[in-house]
């Protein structure tokens, strides 16, 4: 291979790299939670919980226990069901975990 031929090949490689022909195709991204909606943005549980805790009759109908007994149970099991927040995602709060378990 002579020098001129080598330089022509290098120019072709540079042009192909500039236009993105040498980059491998990107994989489809896999998400824990789909990015268009997050728990924090919708806040469905927190809105629900703030409203239901104001009315003890509705709270008892939904949870089958009083607010005081729910709070006592939450105090006892909170250290065991609370998860650590990471850079990848924020955990489900302890109240929501208990609600999902009870329901």
SULTA-V651907 format. One line per field, one symbol per residue. ss: DSSP state (~ for helix, > for strand, _ for the rest). psi: psi as a letter, one per 20 degrees, with the letter a starting at -180 (. if undefined). A space follows every 10 residues. Layout:
# SULTA-V651907
ss=???
psi=???
This chain:
# SULTA-V651907
ss=__~~~~~~~~ ~~~~~~~~__ __________ ________~~ ~~_~~~~~~~ ~~___~~~~~ ~~~___~~~~ ~~~~~~~~~~ ~_________ ___~~~~~~~ ~~_
psi=prgggghggh ggggghhhjj iipqqqqppp qgppiiprhh ggkggggghh ghihohghgh hgikqrhghg hggghhighh ipqqprigqq rprhghghgh gg.
